Amino acid sequence: MPSRSTSRDRQRRSRKRAHDDHTEKPPEEKKKKEIDPLLMRTGGAYIPPAKLRMMQQQIEDKSSSEYQRMNWEALKKSIHGLINKVNTSNIEPIVVELLRENIIRGRGLFVRSCIQAQAISPTFTHVYAGLIATLNAKFPQIGELALQRVIINFRKGFRRNDKQLCLSSARYIAHLINQHVAHEVLALEVLTLLLETPTDDSIEIAIAFLKECGQKLSEVSPRGINAIFERLRSILHEAEIDKRVQYMVEVMFAIRKDGFKEFPSIIEDMKVVEEPDQFTHLLTLDDEHNPQDGLNIFKVDSDFLENEEKYKKIKEDIFEDSGSDDDDDSGGSEASENEENEENEEEKQTIIDQTETNLGVLRRTIYLTIQSSLNVDECAHKLLKTEIKPNQEKEVCMMILDCCAQERSFEKFFGLLGQRFCILKKEYMGHFEIIFAESYDTIHRLEANKLRNVAKFFAHLLYSDALPWTVLDCIHLNEEETTSSSRIFIKILFQEVSEYLGLPKLNARLNDPTLLPYFEGLLPRDNPRNTRFAINFFTSIGLGGLTDALRDHLKSAPKPPPPPTHDETVADVSSDSTDSSEESSESEEEQEKKKKKSKEKKQKSSRERNHSQRSRIEEQRVRGEEQRDRGEEQRG
């Protein structure tokens, strides 16, 4: 027991002593390491521009490392922001803003930002190339550095089989060649390397490269581009590449044949550097290029203030003492005024859709509505419920006719649908009249099946009186103004109408005195030759009963005078022989002219016989197809 009490007392005394020591001696405060946000690996935390300027003003020593680093960070943010804003419309003010910064000190940052921005958005490659070309005219070391880094990226992507990196770098090189920053020898080297051992990816990259700078190479090196296309032709003949790539090569040949009109080397907005100010670098793929990566990171400059003063003098020389400070002061007010003017102009402008996107959507809607409808009433109701603008009625009529023409055989559904629209609104009737005339003028472009469906469609509209018979005014039934296709169209049209109306009613309609002026071309009476042609045509298609009036007209028409007899011609010749030598010479010339006319008439008649034979053969072929289709429908 005593031993335990003594040990407890000893522990109490030791705790008391430790407590007294702790209360007497104050604790040592841990010194926290102050971390400069500008010295972090990622560039530091975000510092607002106002605070950054205040921090710069607080530093008295302008050549110190802290001030230089703050200036470097501000330069990096400014360059990166300006490159993100550049486009074809504002490239000149962006160049002016870049020149106000110390672009020589930040050339590494500038080139790196340009390459990164181009890799992210390759469609703006020509903009970044034009930006580099503009600064290259003032500072050639910037253009050389950009070209070296792009070549290194291309070689890196080619070695690693990185298609995306290789494609973006090749496109960048092509636009630098277009802007005369790089020499055309570099383009030929790139194409030779890609096509030396061709693969699908390498050929695809070569074609993309050719699209960008093919027009420029055709101007400056026609022999070189001829050799490249010969290599592509041999690759195409070997047929060892994918079908998709073969098609791309064929399209490339078509683009070249067209003169690269769709792929100009430099668009009008990007001609930013005049030819005397251009500076071209002769760099090749095999050279040893130094990317100068040290320019991307901050380094303390012992001659910082002197270099800044030198660049100010260079900047003044570039701007030619044009009062850039005044421009800076008035820039804010001018920018605000321009923004207000642009907003007012946008409010006044009306947007016109030149891409016909709405028209395509309307056609798709009409097609799907027609195909999904069970009957005519449902289809007409759905089409009338769609939002059809006042100028889009013709598209509805065209889609009905197109859907009818695409069917294997004529369906009465489309005839009833067209009839319904003609009866509902006169606007649709007028559009169908216009479409009838247009279809008749271009009927030779249709296939036999589509021609038959279109003819039966309009026949339905005619015999149902949904379409006025005055539309037949555009038909001129004679040998000169008709083709085999148009005659087949007229044949099917009248056979279909005769089948539904009957020959007597059809004959009465064609002899209606109020409509006769519109049938002068269909039933010609102006020339006996045309009248005979119309009689023979209707007789051959089994509608000879429609030609009774034409036959009567032909019988009552005055006959032409008979040709002179042989005795009269001999008497004329003997009387002419007694005339003077001048008259005899004139008669000989007239005889020669008559001989020539007779020869021409014989040749014309032979051509007409051949043409009529071809038309009969075509009509027999179409008749055979109709019989075959009817047999298939009966068997079905």
Protein Blocks (a to p, Z undefined) as FASTA:
>chain_A
ZZmmmmmmmmmmmmmmmmmmmmmpccdddddddddfklpmnopaaddfklmmmmmmmpmb
lmbmklmmmmmmmmmmmmmmmmmmgcfklmmmmmmmmmmpcfklmmmmmmmmmmmmmmmm
mmlmmmmmmmmmmmmmmmmmlmmmmmmmmmmmmmmmmmnopaklmmmmmmmmmmmmmnom
acfklmmmmmmmmmmmgcfklmmmmmmmmmmmmmmmmmmmmmlmmmmmmmmmmmmmnopa
cfklmmmmmmmmmmmmnoommlcfbdfklmmbcfklpccddddfkbccdeklmlmpccdd
fklmmmmmmmmmmmmmmnoonopmlmmmmmmmmmmmmmmmmmmmmmmpccddfkommmmm
mmmmmmmmmmmpmblmlmmmmmmmpccdfklmmmmmmmmmmmmmmpmbdcfklmmmmmmm
mmmpmklmmmmmmmmmmmmmmmmmpcfklmmmmmmmmmmmmmnomacfklmmmpccdfkl
pcfklmmmmmmmmmmmmmmnopklmmmmmmpmklmmmmmmmmcckbmklmmmmmmmmmmn
opammmmmmmmmmmmpccddddddfklmmmmmmmmmmmcfklmmmmmmmmmmmmmmmmmm
mmmmmmmmmmmmmmmmmmmmmmmmmmmmmmmmmmZZ
